[in-house]
Structures are given as C-alpha cells and as structure tokens.
C-alpha cells in the first residue's frame, strides 16, 4: 500500500448535552483521528474510540497514543503491505490494546478502498443500501428521558436504548413502559449489577424489553449464562466480547442471545466481521454499538452495519445528535429512521479539514520509511 506518513490528530469536542451512564457523565469527548497517506498523496482516516478515563475498557486516549506512537505505527516501516489483513496479522504480536489497533486498521481500510475504487460496505460483504438507526437515551429525570424519546420518535428512530444502574432501573423502566407501551426498548447496564441483583433483574422481564445489555461484569461469561437461564429477556453482551473466540464461547455457554459488535472493542473490522460470521451461523442477531464517535467512526460503523446479520438497529445516530459541527462532509443524517450506506470508494465521506484542525489539541506526523 506504500504508506508514506501517518498523522495523529488529538481532538476534543463538546457534546451538545452531557451524556450520563452508570460509569459517569461526559460533556466533552477526546479522540484520536489517524490519517494514513500513500505515495500519491491519497489519505485514509480512522478514529480511536477510547475514552479519556478507563471506565469502558482499560484503554484510554493516552494509552492508545502510546501504543500507536511506540509500537503500531513503527510496524509500517521498511515493509510493504498489499492489504489491511496483512497488517492486522502483524499487529497480533502485541496483546490487547484493541482500540489503538482498530484505529490504524480503520485508516488503512479507508485508504485501501479508495485505492481499489470500492466502498467499505462492498469490501466487507455488505448487502444493504440503507440501515435502520437506533438511538441511546442517557440517564436523567423521567421528564427529560421522556422528552428525548418523544423527539427521537418524531425523527423516526427504530430502536431505543436507555441506560440503567442500581437505583435507576425497575421504576424507571416501569414509568417508560407506561408512557410508551409499544416502544422497541432495551436497557444497557454497563456491568452495573451482580448475581446478587438477580431478583431485580428477573423482575425486568415484565417490561417486554428487546434485550438487556451487559448487566454483569465486563469480563464475565459464566454468570451471564446463569442469569440468562433465569430470565426470559434476551441478554446482549458488549464488554465481555473482545474477540471472535469470546463470541463463540458465549454462544456455546448460553451466556447471550444477542451480541453488540464495536470495531474498537474487538480490535478492528476483520475481527468484527469474524464475530458477525460466527453469529450468522449460530443464528444470533448482532447490532453495531456506538462510542460517542465523530463521523469518521460512524461512517465505518455504517459500512459494518450493512452486513446481513446486523438485523437489529444499531447506535448510529445523526451527527447533529451529539455535535454542533462534525468533522465530516456530508454529516451522518437519519431520515425517516434510516441512514443510506455510502457507495463511493472507502468511507464514502470527506473529512472536513477545517473542522479537524479547529478541534485539534495537537497534531503529529510520522514519516514512514520503505
């Protein structure tokens, strides 16, 4: 692929409104944007979705920067890769650090798609021309959450996820169900519970939820299997699935009936596709999770969600849901609850260089020697 340089943009954006979950509240979003450039001057872009604090996984913006600068980007030196898969195989010498790996792989896929004249959806085996969009409603007062849901219903969103935590769970969901009896509703616990809470979790069955996402520990498969045996509500695993092997074991154990796939969490597009394929064979539905990303990562998610087993609307909202101004053109837009899948080469969007520079805290370029 003849990579000549890699640039890391460390950016920070303000969310339109604070976002609250069981692990805390965010009002700003740090991220790393990667630009890989080939010898012709053509660029591919990726995004590292690690948070500033290690509250989702162990990775942070700073640890990802360290991995990229000191280990992953140097792998491009004095080597020639003809396909992103070759570089992914090379990165396996380093353990975990999936979000750092995924960001560089994503940029290489964008560049590769542009070089081949093919969209990422086409390269990855996508079958949809448009995808259905879901939305996440952060924790707040019942009045605030109700207002948000009503607004998103008007915008046509097809699936609604609400965050829950101990003390904001049964009563909250009961109130929402009373207001929205037929709403396609799911709850996301972000590992806030243990099996000691099993009676309360079982009580959530009465609300006819689409699923409850990651109720127990982020590294657990065994206790989730026990919980699923006692609940009728499908359990969806998120943080527990960081590889295709995890997905295989979780399905075999009966720990999950649905899997949330995030490229950053599992280490990139190729591993995400592997998980998709395992779930397709096992007839386990999957959906694409969100990480409060910019449009660069959203564009990658749209391409991934065009694959056939993504039969549940994912967390892929309009850019305007979170940012006053995104860093891509055109911005991601949900129209009547759906998003069109780009068909132009690579991501199918253009990075708004003016906005990227505006949001950048630092920018550092690394020259690649061949």
Secondary structure, DSSP 8 states (H G I E B T S, - for coil): --EEEEEEEEEEEEEEEEEEETTEEEEEEEEEEEEEEETTS-EEEEEE---SSSSSSS--HHHHHHHIIIIIGGGGTT---SSHHHHHHHHTTS-S-HHHHHHHHHHHHHHHHHHHT-BHHHHHT---SEEEBEEEE-S--HHHHHHHHHHHHHTT-SEEEEE-BTTBSHHHHHHHHHH-TT--EEEE-TT---GGGHHHHHHGGGG--S-EE--S-TT-SHHHHHHHHH-SS-EEESTT--SHHHHHHHHHHT--SEEEE-HHHHTSHHHHHHHHHHHHHHT-EEEE---S--HHHHHHHHHHHTSTTB-S-BS---GGGT-SS-SEES----BTTEEE---SSBTSSEE-HHHHHHHEEEEEEEE---
